[in-house]
Amino acid sequence: MNNSPRLSSSQKAVIWVVLLLMFVVGIWYLLGRTPPAAEPMMRRGWGGQTSSVRVVPVEMGGLDVQVRSIGTVTPLNTVIVRSRVGGVLNRIAFTEGAEVGKGDLLAEIDPAPYRAQLEQAQGQLQQNQAQLANAEVDLNLYQGLYAEDSIARQQLDSQAALVRELKGANKSQQAQVDDARLQLSWTHIEAPIAGRLGLRRVDAGNLIAANDSDGLVTITQTQPIAVLFTVSEVEVPALLKAFNGGEPLRVEALNRNEQTVIATGKLVTLDNQIDTTTGTLRVKAEFENLENELFPNQFVNVRLRLNSIDDVLTVPADAVQHGSQGSYVYVVEDSKAYIRPVTTGIVDSDRVAITDGLQPGDRVVLEGLDRLRDGREVIVEGDAPVVKAERPKTDAQGQRAAGMREGGSREGGSREGGSREGAPMRDGASATPRNN
């Protein structure tokens, strides 16, 4: 039987009231410990009075009109080396992975059976040639006798027909000799193209069949080599205009992070139709590849230069913002940041052309954009020391990269430095300067 005492409703209410009072007192105690020196710093850094920014000037210069895509390295030629005749594989004469030239010996098949067939055909040809020579002598004799009216015309015509028959037989036999000689030559397997060898697929001593599907080895032509990539149908008109201009179009193959140019080549051909499934046009570029920088079936980033535009206003692409009303930038004038609508043009790497809205020498904000509003006072980095609280960073997509938990830890740092009122505080919210 359970004899434990039960709490009454009034007792439970008292306990809850006590707990609530303890919670309120704790919150009041924690908030009351915030030093007065931290409050103005928070208002200045977060409250919107001033913000620290980095600016760059609007520059006049040139930009390249480029097409970017992802391409696949493709050999100009790929050959599976197969034997044209069957027999025992006597010798492998190549090294796997080596470079070979056209006509280099790769393997040898036992030539004895094919040499015997050649000698047999040559012997039969000699017999036919002897018969033809004898028939031609008889024909000359019959022609003289017929002129003397010693033999009938029918006998002369029969001998002439025999000579023609033996000449035809000789041609047929000569073809058999040539075929036997060709079969014998095929016992020496040579490289049909120059290129790089793959791994061998059969070992010496095996009996192989003619035109075996697996073949002996694969040769890929790597010098020169091609890169296949696609261009959006929106960019096709500009591509056609540049391609038909007469000057070769430069194509660059870059590594995965698009920081290093692996090789430079030229555009050689375009496909004859746009793929309706993807809305793209397939194009091919050719690279000398003298140092074997590109490898077959390798994926590369492709940059195709169509033309260049001179004397155009440019700003870093990161300075341009996009909103519901279009593109805009923040321009710093009289220590304040103002929104300036702009019209953008072509984009080249990390810079974008501005066709309307800016003038040369205007200073646009590059870093610190997340803290700005139209007309807000700013302090340009390098002009004066900045005293402000830390603020969470934002990522490249404009979303918060750190939660309020991180911001809370920074407030604690402000409290620790509250005794040094008026001292410059390191601006941890500024992003690392970009290389423009």
C-alpha positions in Angstrom: 0.0 0.0 0.0 1.5 3.4 -1.0 1.8 5.7 2.1 3.7 8.6 0.4 2.1 12.0 1.1 0.5 13.8 -1.8 0.9 17.5 -2.5 -2.1 19.6 -2.5 -3.0 22.0 -5.3 -2.0 25.1 -3.2 1.4 23.6 -2.5 2.0 22.9 -6.2 1.0 26.4 -7.1 3.5 27.8 -4.5 6.3 25.7 -6.0 5.6 26.9 -9.5 5.5 30.5 -8.4 8.9 30.1 -6.7 10.5 28.5 -9.7 9.1 31.3 -12.0 10.6 34.0 -9.6 13.9 32.3 -9.7 13.9 32.2 -13.5 13.0 35.9 -13.7 15.7 36.9 -11.2 18.3 34.9 -13.1 17.5 36.6 -16.4 17.6 40.0 -14.7 21.0 39.2 -13.2 22.5 38.1 -16.5 21.2 41.1 -18.4 22.3 43.5 -15.6 25.9 42.4 -16.0 26.3 43.9 -19.5 28.8 46.8 -19.2 27.6 50.2 -20.3 30.7 50.5 -22.7 29.4 47.6 -24.8 26.0 49.2 -25.6 27.3 52.1 -27.8 29.5 49.6 -29.7 26.6 47.4 -30.4 24.5 50.3 -31.5 27.2 51.4 -33.9 28.0 48.0 -35.3 24.5 46.5 -35.4 22.1 49.4 -34.8 22.8 51.0 -38.2 24.6 54.2 -37.3 27.9 53.4 -39.2 29.2 50.4 -41.0 32.7 49.5 -42.1 33.0 48.7 -45.8 35.7 48.2 -48.5 35.3 50.1 -51.8 36.8 49.8 -55.3 36.8 52.4 -58.0 34.9 52.0 -61.3 37.5 51.4 -64.0 37.6 51.9 -67.7 39.1 49.0 -69.6 38.6 46.1 -71.9 36.7 42.8 -71.4 36.8 39.5 -73.3 33.5 38.1 -74.5 33.8 34.4 -73.5 31.8 31.2 -73.4 32.3 28.8 -70.5 31.4 25.2 -70.6 32.5 21.7 -69.4 34.3 19.5 -72.0 35.5 16.0 -72.5 39.0 15.3 -73.9 38.6 13.0 -76.9 41.3 11.4 -79.1 41.2 12.5 -82.8 41.5 8.8 -83.7 41.2 5.5 -81.7 42.1 2.2 -83.3 41.7 -1.4 -81.9 44.6 -3.3 -83.5 43.3 -6.7 -84.8 45.0 -9.4 -86.7 43.9 -9.8 -90.3 45.0 -13.4 -90.4 44.8 -16.3 -87.9 47.7 -18.3 -86.5 50.0 -18.6 -83.6 51.2 -15.3 -82.1 55.0 -15.7 -82.1 56.0 -12.4 -80.6 54.8 -9.2 -79.0 57.0 -6.3 -80.2 55.5 -3.4 -78.2 55.6 -2.0 -74.7 52.4 -1.2 -73.0 51.7 2.5 -72.7 54.5 3.5 -75.1 54.3 6.0 -78.0 54.4 4.4 -81.4 54.6 5.8 -84.9 52.6 4.8 -87.9 54.1 1.5 -89.4 55.9 0.4 -86.3 56.0 -3.4 -85.7 53.6 -4.4 -82.9 53.4 -8.3 -83.2 54.3 -11.3 -85.4 52.2 -14.3 -86.3 53.8 -17.6 -87.5 54.4 -17.0 -91.2 55.1 -20.6 -92.3 51.6 -21.6 -93.5 51.3 -18.4 -95.5 54.7 -18.7 -97.0 53.8 -22.2 -98.2 50.6 -20.9 -99.8 52.6 -18.2 -101.6 55.1 -20.7 -103.0 52.2 -22.9 -104.2 50.5 -20.1 -106.0 53.8 -19.0 -107.6 54.4 -22.5 -108.8 51.0 -22.7 -110.4 51.6 -19.4 -112.1 54.8 -20.6 -113.6 53.0 -23.6 -115.1 50.4 -21.4 -116.6 53.0 -19.0 -118.0 54.8 -21.9 -119.7 51.5 -23.2 -121.3 50.8 -19.7 -122.5 54.2 -19.3 -124.1 53.8 -22.7 -125.9 50.3 -21.7 -127.1 51.6 -18.3 -128.5 54.3 -20.2 -130.5 51.7 -22.5 -132.0 49.5 -19.5 -132.8 52.3 -17.8 -134.8 52.9 -21.1 -136.7 49.2 -21.4 -137.5 49.0 -17.8 -138.8 51.9 -18.6 -141.3 50.2 -21.8 -142.5 46.9 -20.0 -142.8 48.5 -17.4 -145.0 49.8 -20.2 -147.3 46.3 -21.6 -147.3 47.7 -24.8 -145.6 45.2 -25.0 -142.7 41.6 -24.2 -142.2 40.4 -20.9 -140.6 38.7 -22.8 -137.8 42.0 -24.3 -136.6 43.6 -20.8 -136.5 40.7 -19.4 -134.5 40.8 -22.3 -132.0 44.5 -21.7 -131.3 43.8 -17.9 -130.8 41.1 -18.7 -128.3 43.4 -21.1 -126.4 46.0 -18.3 -126.1 43.3 -15.9 -124.7 42.1 -18.6 -122.3 45.7 -19.1 -121.0 46.2 -15.3 -120.6 43.1 -15.1 -118.5 44.2 -18.1 -116.4 47.6 -16.4 -115.8 45.9 -13.2 -114.6 43.8 -15.2 -112.1 46.8 -17.1 -110.9 48.8 -13.8 -110.6 46.0 -12.5 -108.3 46.3 -15.6 -106.2 50.0 -15.0 -105.9 49.4 -11.4 -104.9 46.8 -12.5 -102.3 49.2 -15.1 -100.8 51.9 -12.5 -100.6 49.5 -10.1 -98.9 48.4 -12.7 -96.4 52.1 -13.3 -95.6 52.7 -9.6 -95.1 49.8 -9.5 -92.6 51.7 -11.8 -90.3 53.7 -8.7 -89.4 51.2 -6.5 -87.5 52.0 -2.8 -87.7 50.6 0.3 -86.1 48.0 1.8 -88.4 48.3 5.3 -86.7 50.7 7.1 -84.5 49.7 7.4 -80.9 49.8 5.9 -77.4 49.4 2.2 -76.8 47.1 0.8 -74.1 47.4 -2.5 -72.3 47.8 -5.7 -74.4 44.9 -8.1 -74.5 46.6 -11.3 -75.6 50.0 -12.9 -74.8 52.5 -14.4 -77.1 52.0 -18.1 -77.8 48.2 -17.9 -78.1 46.4 -19.1 -81.2 44.4 -16.1 -82.4 41.7 -15.7 -85.0 41.5 -13.2 -87.8 39.5 -10.0 -86.9 39.1 -11.0 -83.3 36.7 -8.6 -81.5 39.0 -8.0 -78.5 42.0 -7.3 -80.7 45.6 -7.1 -79.5 45.9 -3.6 -78.2 44.3 -0.1 -78.6 46.0 2.9 -80.0 44.8 6.5 -79.2 46.1 9.5 -81.0 47.0 12.1 -78.4 49.0 14.6 -80.5 47.0 16.5 -81.5 43.9 15.8 -79.3 40.3 17.2 -79.3 38.0 18.5 -76.6 34.2 18.2 -77.1 31.9 20.7 -75.3 28.5 22.3 -75.7 27.4 25.9 -76.2 23.9 27.1 -75.2 21.6 27.9 -78.1 21.3 31.5 -76.8 25.1 31.9 -77.4 25.0 30.2 -80.9 24.5 33.4 -82.9 27.5 35.2 -81.4 29.5 32.0 -81.8 28.6 31.6 -85.5 29.5 35.3 -86.1 32.9 34.9 -84.5 33.6 31.5 -86.1 32.9 32.8 -89.6 35.0 35.9 -89.0 38.1 34.2 -90.4 40.3 34.4 -87.3 40.9 31.3 -85.3 39.0 31.3 -82.0 41.2 30.6 -78.9 40.0 27.9 -76.5 41.5 27.3 -73.1 41.2 24.1 -71.1 41.3 24.7 -67.3 41.5 22.5 -64.3 38.6 21.7 -61.9 38.8 24.9 -59.9 39.3 27.0 -63.0 42.4 28.6 -61.7 45.0 27.0 -63.9 45.1 26.9 -67.7 46.1 23.3 -68.7 46.4 23.8 -72.5 45.5 26.3 -75.2 44.0 25.3 -78.6 41.6 26.5 -81.2 38.0 25.9 -82.3 37.9 23.7 -85.4 34.3 22.7 -86.1 30.7 23.0 -85.0 27.9 20.4 -85.2 25.2 20.9 -87.9 22.3 20.9 -85.5 21.2 21.9 -82.0 20.3 19.1 -79.6 16.6 19.6 -78.9 16.8 17.7 -75.6 19.5 19.9 -74.0 19.2 23.1 -76.2 22.9 23.1 -76.9 25.2 22.9 -79.8 28.2 20.5 -79.8 31.5 22.0 -80.8 35.1 20.6 -81.1 38.4 22.3 -80.2 41.8 20.9 -81.1 45.0 21.1 -78.9 48.5 20.3 -79.9 49.1 18.5 -76.6 52.8 18.3 -77.1 53.5 17.7 -73.4 50.5 15.4 -73.0 48.7 17.8 -70.7 45.4 16.4 -71.7 44.4 12.8 -71.3 41.6 10.9 -73.2 38.2 11.0 -71.4 39.4 13.7 -69.0 36.8 16.3 -67.9 38.0 19.9 -68.2 36.5 23.4 -67.9 36.5 25.2 -71.2 36.8 28.9 -71.9 36.1 30.0 -75.4 37.0 33.6 -76.4 34.7 35.1 -79.0 35.9 38.7 -79.2 36.9 41.6 -77.0 35.4 44.9 -76.1 37.5 48.0 -75.4 36.8 51.2 -73.4 34.0 49.9 -71.2 33.2 50.6 -67.5 33.9 47.6 -65.3 33.4 46.7 -61.7 34.0 43.4 -59.7 31.1 41.0 -60.2 30.7 40.6 -56.4 29.9 44.3 -56.1 26.7 44.0 -58.2 23.5 43.0 -56.3 20.3 41.8 -57.8 16.8 42.6 -56.5 13.2 42.7 -57.6 13.8 46.0 -59.4 16.9 44.8 -61.2 20.7 45.1 -60.7 22.2 47.7 -58.4 25.4 48.7 -56.5 26.1 50.7 -53.4 28.0 53.9 -54.2 29.9 55.8 -51.4 29.5 59.6 -51.5 30.1 62.0 -48.6 30.7 59.0 -46.2 27.3 57.6 -47.0 26.3 54.6 -49.1 23.6 55.1 -51.7 21.8 52.5 -53.9 22.6 53.1 -57.6 20.6 51.1 -60.2 22.9 49.8 -63.0 22.6 48.1 -66.3 25.1 45.2 -66.7 26.7 43.9 -69.8 29.1 41.0 -70.5 30.9 39.2 -67.7 34.5 38.2 -68.0 35.8 36.0 -65.1 35.3 38.1 -62.0 34.5 41.5 -63.6 31.3 42.7 -65.2 30.7 45.5 -67.7 28.4 48.4 -66.7 26.6 50.0 -69.6 24.5 52.5 -67.6 24.4 54.0 -64.1 28.0 54.6 -63.1 30.8 57.0 -64.1 34.6 56.5 -64.1 36.0 57.0 -60.6 32.8 56.2 -58.7 33.5 54.2 -55.6 31.3 51.1 -55.2 31.1 48.9 -52.1 32.7 45.5 -52.5 32.7 44.1 -48.9 30.3 44.9 -46.1 27.2 44.8 -48.3 25.2 42.8 -45.8 25.2 45.7 -43.3 24.2 48.5 -45.7 20.9 50.4 -46.2 20.3 53.3 -48.6 21.8 56.5 -47.1 23.6 54.8 -44.2 26.8 56.3 -42.9 29.9 54.2 -43.6 33.5 54.2 -42.7 35.7 53.1 -45.6 38.5 50.7 -44.5 41.8 52.5 -44.5 40.3 56.0 -44.0 39.9 55.8 -40.2 39.9 53.3 -37.4 36.6 51.5 -36.9 35.0 50.7 -33.5 32.2 48.3 -33.8 30.9 45.0 -32.5 31.5 41.8 -34.3 28.7 40.6 -36.7 28.0 37.2 -38.2 29.4 36.8 -41.6 27.3 35.9 -44.6 28.2 33.4 -47.3 28.3 34.0 -51.1 24.6 33.4 -51.5 23.7 36.1 -48.9 22.6 33.7 -46.2 23.8 33.7 -42.6 27.0 31.7 -42.3 27.0 31.8 -38.5 24.1 31.6 -36.0 23.4 33.9 -33.1 25.4 31.5 -30.9 28.5 32.8 -32.6 27.4 36.4 -32.2 26.7 35.8 -28.5 30.3 34.7 -28.0 31.5 37.9 -29.6 29.4 39.9 -27.2 31.3 38.3 -24.4 34.5 39.4 -26.1 33.1 43.0 -26.1 32.4 42.8 -22.3 36.0 41.7 -21.7 37.3 44.7 -23.6 34.7 47.1 -22.0 37.3 48.7 -19.6 39.3 49.9 -22.6 36.7 52.3 -23.8 37.5 54.2 -26.9 40.3 51.7 -28.0 40.0 50.5 -31.7 38.5 47.1 -32.0 39.7 44.5 -34.6 37.1 44.2 -37.3 36.5 40.5 -37.5 33.4 41.0 -39.7 35.3 42.1 -42.8 35.8 39.6 -45.4 39.2 38.7 -46.9 40.0 41.1 -49.8 39.5 39.4 -53.2 42.0 39.4 -56.0 40.2 41.3 -58.7 
